[in-house]
């Protein structure tokens, strides 16, 4: 690398600077450490500058500037060292002068404090002497007051001791008096015991009773009196309760009757079918009577064709069959084609129509009574009650009325009204099958409701509504009462009075015809007969046989609705007269 003259001059300057720095190192023992560090740092910087010079020869101006800075730093370091030494000397002189003045000020302060302490000590001694004198006077005064108070308390105590001594003397005197009285009382008690003992011995001799026997006798007398009084009270309360219950029952029944005022229509066992003309009678009869025989055979209804103008009478005890015959006959009259095949077809249509009406009537009864959740077969049986009568009263209308009455009375009593209405609607359900199944309508209704999973309360109400079993629930009693109310309405049921009387008389005659029967009474409208037997002629073992024979004779010789309860009573009495 070729260097110019300028480069050589700059390089020479750097070398001189480095050599000066080496001289500074020789005097390192004279210079402070900080200056040496600066020199080393400067040398390192100078060496770096030499290195940079070879690589950055175009930056000569910057190198020169750096040299000037290094020279300034060295000069600043030398001047700082000189100033530092001068400052140390100045601070040392200032500190020595400050220490001298501080020692003088401290001696002055100590002397002042000693003087103040002496003065305060003297003042405190004077104040202490005054306080001691004051406390001594107060203490003497307090001691004097306490001595006076002690003397007063001693006087009071002495007075109390004197009073106690006097009271003690009085108590001792009273104690002596009490001891004397107690002694006298003990003596009197002993004397009273002796007198009582002698009196008891005298009483035992007179009454011939010991003390225990006398006590037992008195207790037995009291017990008998109490039993009598208790019986009177119970009888009084029972009568009062009975009267109140009767009044409440009358009010309840009257309220139910007024709320449920149902129409009553007595139904007959015949139906009248109007004809467009009398010519139609011959067509209904048919050739050699084949049409009327076919119709009677298919329906089981008797057709009465008489001189009544433009009308035919249908007679049958079964309203359902009578209704089927009526509908079929009306359809045949409207159609005009009357022959055995057409009659059979119309009878089938009429049966289907009646079945549909039965279902509709059952649903109507359920909606009217607000009773839900009934099996569909029971609904159909309820509808069949529309074509069933009891003493010329429609059984379906009767069941609906009983349901309403039972529900009203249950609501007034706070009983489940829905359950009461359900039991009232189903209480005569057995009458829908009474022509098909043997047995009373009560037992048939119980069996049917058990078959279709009705509740035990409803079944019991059905079983007890005619008194066949004892009523155990309020609902059963309400259904029984509602049934009686509905049947007892004026015009609800109609039976020939003379036939009714004859039936009851015949019932009693059958019962009294047996040997050993004393009296017989037909009660419950002929549903029960009570027979009084002679106990000497009929014993307990023979009563069951006689009851069975009487019941069998009633079944064979009488016609009656439902069932009759035969009740035999045997009573033995022993009568004596005290003369």
RABEL-V410599 format. One record per residue. N is the residue number from 1. PHI is phi in whole degrees, 0 to 359 (* if undefined). OMEGA is omega in whole degrees, 0 to 359 (none if undefined). D_CENTER is the distance of its C-alpha to the mean C-alpha in whole Angstrom. Layout:
BEGIN
n: <N,N>
phi: <PHI,PHI>
omega: <OMEGA,OMEGA>
d_center: <D_CENTER,D_CENTER>
END
This chain:
BEGIN
n: <1,2,3,4,5,6,7,8,9,10,11,12,13,14,15,16,17,18,19,20,21,22,23,24,25,26,27,28,29,30,31,32,33,34,35,36,37,38,39,40,41,42,43,44,45,46,47,48,49,50,51,52,53,54,55,56,57,58,59,60,61,62,63,64,65,66,67,68,69,70,71,72,73,74,75,76,77,78,79,80,81,82,83,84,85,86,87,88,89,90,91,92,93,94,95,96,97,98,99,100,101,102,103,104,105,106,107,108,109,110,111,112,113,114,115,116,117,118,119,120,121,122,123,124,125,126,127,128,129,130,131,132,133,134,135,136,137,138,139,140,141,142,143,144,145,146,147,148,149,150,151,152,153,154,155,156,157,158,159,160,161,162,163,164,165,166,167,168,169,170,171,172,173,174,175,176,177,178,179,180,181,182,183,184,185,186,187,188,189,190,191,192,193,194,195,196,197,198,199,200,201,202,203,204,205,206,207,208,209,210,211,212,213,214,215,216,217,218,219,220,221,222,223,224,225,226,227,228,229,230,231,232,233,234,235,236,237,238,239,240,241,242,243,244,245,246,247,248,249,250,251,252,253,254,255,256,257,258,259,260,261,262,263,264,265,266,267,268,269,270,271,272,273,274,275,276,277,278,279,280,281,282,283,284,285,286,287,288,289,290,291,292,293,294,295,296,297,298,299,300,301,302,303,304,305,306,307,308,309,310,311,312,313,314,315,316,317,318,319,320,321,322,323,324,325,326,327,328,329,330,331,332,333,334,335,336,337,338,339,340,341,342,343,344,345,346,347,348,349,350,351,352,353,354,355,356,357,358,359,360,361,362,363,364,365,366,367,368,369,370,371,372,373,374,375,376,377,378,379,380,381,382,383,384,385,386,387,388,389,390,391,392,393,394,395,396,397,398,399,400,401,402,403,404,405,406,407,408,409,410,411,412,413,414,415,416,417,418,419,420,421,422,423,424,425,426,427,428,429,430,431,432,433,434,435,436,437,438,439,440,441,442,443,444,445,446,447,448,449,450,451,452,453,454,455,456,457,458,459,460,461,462,463,464,465,466,467,468,469,470,471,472,473,474,475,476,477,478,479,480,481,482,483,484,485,486,487,488,489,490,491,492,493,494,495,496,497,498,499,500,501,502,503,504,505,506,507,508,509,510,511,512,513,514,515,516,517,518,519,520,521,522,523,524,525,526,527,528,529,530,531,532,533,534,535,536,537,538,539,540,541,542,543,544,545,546,547,548,549,550,551,552,553,554,555,556,557,558,559,560,561,562,563,564,565,566,567,568,569,570,571,572,573,574,575,576,577,578,579>
phi: <*,266,252,276,297,297,297,297,294,295,292,296,296,295,297,299,297,293,292,297,295,293,298,299,294,293,263,291,282,272,287,292,297,298,294,297,302,294,293,300,296,294,296,297,296,293,300,297,295,297,296,294,301,295,269,235,291,282,257,294,297,293,295,297,300,298,298,299,294,294,297,296,295,297,295,294,293,296,293,295,295,296,295,297,296,296,296,297,296,295,294,294,293,298,294,300,295,292,296,298,294,294,295,294,296,294,298,295,296,297,295,295,297,296,295,297,297,297,294,294,298,296,296,296,299,294,296,294,298,295,296,297,296,296,298,296,295,297,295,298,297,296,299,295,295,295,296,297,296,296,294,295,297,297,295,297,300,296,296,296,299,296,296,298,297,295,296,298,297,294,296,297,294,296,298,297,294,295,301,296,296,298,297,296,296,299,296,293,296,299,296,295,298,297,296,299,296,294,295,297,298,295,296,297,293,290,277,61,237,279,297,296,295,295,299,299,296,297,297,297,297,295,297,298,298,294,298,298,297,296,298,297,297,298,298,296,295,297,296,298,296,297,298,297,295,296,297,295,296,299,298,296,293,297,296,295,295,292,285,238,261,273,284,240,232,280,270,258,265,230,230,247,253,288,245,291,199,290,298,294,302,294,293,291,294,81,291,57,74,288,293,292,292,298,295,293,291,287,259,73,243,270,264,257,249,236,279,298,290,55,200,234,259,253,238,192,285,265,298,294,295,296,292,298,296,295,296,297,294,296,294,296,296,291,284,89,268,243,207,306,295,294,298,297,296,292,295,298,298,295,296,296,294,293,298,296,296,299,297,296,295,297,294,297,297,294,294,292,270,58,247,238,79,269,302,296,292,294,299,295,294,297,296,295,296,299,253,223,237,225,55,68,255,295,289,294,298,297,294,297,296,298,298,296,297,297,296,296,294,295,296,294,270,78,261,297,290,298,296,295,296,297,295,294,290,261,293,251,295,294,292,290,239,295,280,256,244,285,126,288,293,293,294,297,298,298,296,295,292,294,298,261,61,283,291,300,295,293,298,296,297,295,290,255,287,249,77,294,232,289,289,245,233,293,298,298,295,294,296,298,294,296,298,295,295,295,286,271,298,300,86,290,235,222,219,300,298,294,296,296,295,297,296,293,296,295,297,292,295,298,289,282,287,278,291,97,271,273,217,214,227,270,232,55,58,84,276,213,229,252,241,264,257,278,296,286,263,238,271,294,291,281,298,297,294,296,299,295,296,296,298,295,293,297,299,280,255,233,247,204,276,73,220,240,269,261,238,265,232,239,226,249,233,241,236,226,241,269,252>
omega: <180,181,177,180,179,180,179,179,179,180,178,179,180,180,178,180,180,180,175,178,178,176,177,181,181,180,182,181,177,184,174,182,181,179,178,178,180,180,178,180,179,178,179,178,180,178,177,180,178,179,181,182,180,181,182,182,180,182,183,181,179,178,177,177,179,179,178,180,181,179,179,180,179,180,180,180,180,181,179,180,180,180,179,179,179,179,180,180,180,181,179,180,178,180,179,179,180,178,180,180,180,179,179,181,179,178,179,181,180,180,179,180,179,180,180,180,179,181,180,178,180,180,181,178,180,180,179,179,179,181,179,179,179,180,181,180,179,180,178,179,180,179,180,179,179,177,179,180,178,179,178,179,177,179,179,179,179,177,179,178,178,178,179,179,179,179,178,177,180,178,178,178,178,178,178,179,179,178,178,179,178,178,178,179,178,179,180,178,177,179,179,177,179,179,179,179,178,177,178,177,179,178,178,178,181,184,183,176,170,180,180,178,178,177,179,179,178,180,178,177,178,180,179,177,179,178,178,178,179,179,177,179,180,179,179,180,179,179,178,179,178,179,179,179,178,178,180,179,177,179,181,181,178,177,180,181,180,179,181,179,183,176,180,179,178,181,179,181,180,174,182,179,179,179,177,179,178,178,182,179,180,178,179,178,179,179,181,175,183,181,182,177,178,181,179,180,183,186,185,182,178,177,179,179,183,183,179,184,173,179,174,181,176,183,178,178,181,181,181,178,178,179,177,179,181,181,180,180,178,177,178,179,179,181,179,179,185,174,187,180,179,178,179,179,181,177,177,177,180,178,178,178,178,177,177,177,178,178,178,179,177,178,178,179,179,179,182,180,180,176,185,178,179,179,184,176,175,176,178,178,176,177,178,178,176,181,177,181,175,185,177,174,179,186,179,176,177,180,178,179,178,178,179,181,179,179,179,180,177,178,179,180,182,178,180,183,179,178,179,178,179,179,179,180,184,189,180,182,179,179,177,181,185,177,184,183,179,180,179,181,178,181,177,178,178,181,180,180,174,179,183,168,172,184,178,179,179,180,179,178,177,183,187,187,174,179,177,174,179,178,181,181,178,180,179,178,179,178,178,179,180,177,178,180,181,180,183,178,178,180,181,182,185,176,179,184,181,177,179,179,179,180,178,178,179,178,179,179,178,182,182,180,181,178,181,178,181,182,175,182,174,182,179,179,179,178,181,177,180,187,176,182,177,185,180,182,182,178,183,181,183,183,180,179,179,179,179,180,178,179,178,179,177,178,183,189,185,172,185,176,178,181,181,179,178,186,178,181,177,184,177,181,175,185,176,181,177,183,none>
d_center: <117,120,119,121,123,120,117,120,120,116,116,119,117,114,116,117,114,113,116,115,112,113,115,112,111,114,113,110,111,111,109,105,103,101,104,105,101,102,106,104,102,104,107,104,103,107,107,104,106,109,107,106,109,110,108,107,111,110,108,111,110,106,108,110,108,106,109,109,106,107,110,107,105,108,109,106,105,109,108,105,106,109,106,104,107,108,104,104,107,106,102,104,106,103,101,104,105,101,101,104,102,99,101,103,99,98,100,100,96,97,100,98,94,97,98,95,93,96,96,92,92,95,92,90,92,93,89,88,91,89,86,87,89,86,83,86,86,83,82,85,83,80,82,83,80,78,81,81,77,78,81,78,76,78,79,76,75,78,77,74,75,78,75,73,76,76,73,73,76,74,71,74,75,72,71,74,73,70,71,73,71,69,71,72,68,69,72,70,67,69,71,68,67,70,70,67,68,71,69,66,69,71,68,67,71,70,67,68,64,63,60,58,59,58,55,54,55,54,50,51,52,49,47,48,48,44,43,45,43,40,41,42,39,37,39,39,35,35,37,35,32,34,35,32,31,34,34,30,31,34,32,29,32,34,32,31,35,35,33,34,38,39,43,44,47,49,50,54,55,57,58,60,62,64,67,69,72,74,75,72,72,75,73,70,72,74,77,78,74,73,70,69,69,67,64,64,63,61,59,59,60,63,65,67,69,71,73,70,71,70,67,66,63,61,60,57,54,52,51,50,53,55,53,54,58,58,56,59,62,61,61,64,66,65,66,69,70,70,71,69,68,66,65,63,62,60,59,57,56,55,52,51,50,49,46,45,45,43,40,40,40,37,35,36,34,31,31,32,29,27,26,26,26,28,31,34,36,34,35,39,39,37,40,42,41,43,46,45,46,45,48,49,45,44,41,39,39,38,35,34,34,32,29,30,30,27,25,26,26,22,21,23,21,17,18,17,20,21,21,23,26,26,27,29,31,31,33,36,36,39,41,42,43,45,48,48,46,47,45,43,41,38,38,39,36,34,36,35,32,31,34,32,28,27,24,24,23,26,28,28,28,31,33,32,33,37,36,37,35,33,29,26,24,23,24,27,28,27,29,32,32,32,35,37,37,38,41,42,42,46,48,45,47,50,52,56,56,59,58,54,56,59,56,55,58,59,56,57,60,59,57,60,63,62,64,62,59,60,57,55,52,51,47,44,47,49,46,46,49,50,53,54,57,59,58,62,62,59,57,54,55,57,54,52,55,56,53,53,57,56,53,55,58,55,54,58,59,57,55,51,48,45,46,47,46,49,48,50,50,53,53,56,57,59,61,63,64,65,69>
END
